Amino acid sequence: MPKRTMQGTVVSDKADKTVTVRVERRIMHPVYKKFITRSKKFAAHDAENRCKEGDSVRIRECAPISKSKTYEVVYEDPTRA
């Protein structure tokens, strides 16, 4: 089964090897038919402490690392375009 991936923004990098990523999605209101932005924060494993606050990152589902960490940061290769 494929692992879920999401795009988000790092909102906290205070913890060691952990970043908090806010993922936003747009949904349509069922009655008013207006698009609403919903967001959720996920704790993601950042083994090399590369991410800083404000970075745009991609996170991927993984086996549980701790009580709250079930995602990991996916590093894109900048040389590959």
N, C-alpha and C positions, 0 to 999 in steps of 0.2 A: 504494500500500500504506500502511495507517495506521501512524503512528509509535507506538512503545510508550511508555506513560506509567506512572510508578510513584510511590508515596507513600513518603516517608522522613523521617528526622531528620538535621539537620546535625550532624556530629560534629567538624568542623574548618573554620575559615574563615581560616587563617593565610596561605594563598597569595593572591596578587593575582588577582582575577577568577575564582577557583576555590573551590568548596566541596566537601567530602567528605560524601556523604550515605549513611547506613546504611539499607538497605531490608530489612525483616523480612518473612518469609513463613512460613506454617504448613503443614507437610506431615505426612501420616500415616505412621508407621513401618510398613513392609510386614509384619513379623512380629508385633509387639506391638500394632498398631492404636492406638497412642498418638500424639497430636499433638505434634510437635517444632517449635520455633522455629528457623529458619535465617535467617542474615543475611549480607548482602554489601554491600561499600562501593563506591560509584561516585564518580568525580570528575566534577563538573558545572560548566558554565560559568555564572558569575554576573557578567554584564557590568557591573552597577551597584554591585556589592559591597553589596547590600541585606541579604543573609542573615547571621544571627549564629548562633553555636553554640547548639544546643537548639531551633532553629526547626523546625517541621514544614513541609516543602516538597513540591512535586510536580515531578518531573523528566521530561523528554521526550527521546527519542532524536533525534539530529541527525547531520549530517555530521561526520566527525572534525575536531576543532579542534586537537588535539595528539596525542601518542602515547597518552596515557591518557584524554583527554577526548572522549567521544562522546555526552554528554548535556548538556542545558541546563536551567536552572531556569525553570519556567513561573510567571509572576506572575499571580495571580488579582486581578481588579478588585474591591476591597472595596465599591465603590458599587453593584455589580451583585449583587442577592440573589435 
